[in-house]
């Protein structure tokens, strides 16, 4: 599908626009998203299913990933892989863009 056809979750109130890149039938198995952060925005998530992991690749800007007690700062080209079966968050200081893959076990 064209870029214009990809569903967008915009204005979540936290400054993050999420574009869904994966097929609808992939929900709960292997989901792919493009994330666009306004300066100071955050994507804060409750724990997903046991064994779930996220893979985040930063395209532009800088992001901080938090998973449980662990945190990691990322810049363009950096990738983080972390447990998503606990409370987790992705935070931007300035504007940023990334690709997020959510993978259930």
N, C-alpha and C positions, 0 to 999 in steps of 0.2 A: 504494500500500500504506500501511497505518497505520504510525505511528512505531514501534510495538512489533514490527512485522514486519521492520524494517530490520536487517540483520546488524550485529553489534557485535564488534569486536576489542578485548577488554578485557585489562587486566593484562599489558601487554607487558613489564613489569618496569621501564619507564621513566616510569611515572606518566601515560601518555597513553591515553585511551579513544577509539577510532576507530569512528564509526558510518558505515556505507557507505550513501550516499544514491542512487548511480547504479545503473542496471540492470546485471545481470551481463554482458550482451552488450557493455557499454561498456568493459569492462576492456581496457586497452592503447590506448584511443582518447581517451576523455573521461570521467574518473572524478571523482566528487564525494563528499567526506567531511565529516562534522562531527567536529571534534577537541575533546576536553575534556582540559585539562591540570590535574594536581594542582600545588600550589606546587613550584617547582623542577624540574618535569618537562621532558623534551626528546624530540623526535622527530628522530632522526638517521638520514639516508638515504644510501646509496651512490648513485652516479650512475645515472640512468635512461637510456633510449635516446637517441641523438644527436638534438638538436633539441627534446627534451622541455622544457616549461615548467610552472611551478606558479603559481597565482594564489591568494593567501591573503587572506581578509577577516576581521579581528578583530571579534568580537561583544562579548566581555567580557574585561576584564583587559588585560595588556600582554604582547607577544611580541617576541622578537628573531629575525629571519630571517638566516641565513648561507648564502651560495651562493658557493663558491670563496673568494676573498679578500674579497668584499663582504659587508657586514652592514647591517641596517636595523632600527630600533626602531619598533614599531607599537603604537597604542592603539586603543580602541573606535572603529569606523568607518573605520579605516585599511585600505588594501589594498596588497599588495606583489605584483609580478610579477617572477619571477626564473628563471634557468636552472636546470633540474633534471637536466641531463646532466653534472653535476659533483657532487662531494660537497656535501651541503647539510643544514641543520638548522633546526628551529624550537624555540626555548627559551622557557620561561616562568619569570618570577621568582616570581609568585604564581599563584593559580588563574586560568585563562583558558579561553575558548571561541572557536572560529573555524570558518570554512568553508574548505575547501581543494579547489581544482579542479586536477587533473593533466591536462595536454593534450599529447598527442603531436603532433609535426609531421606 
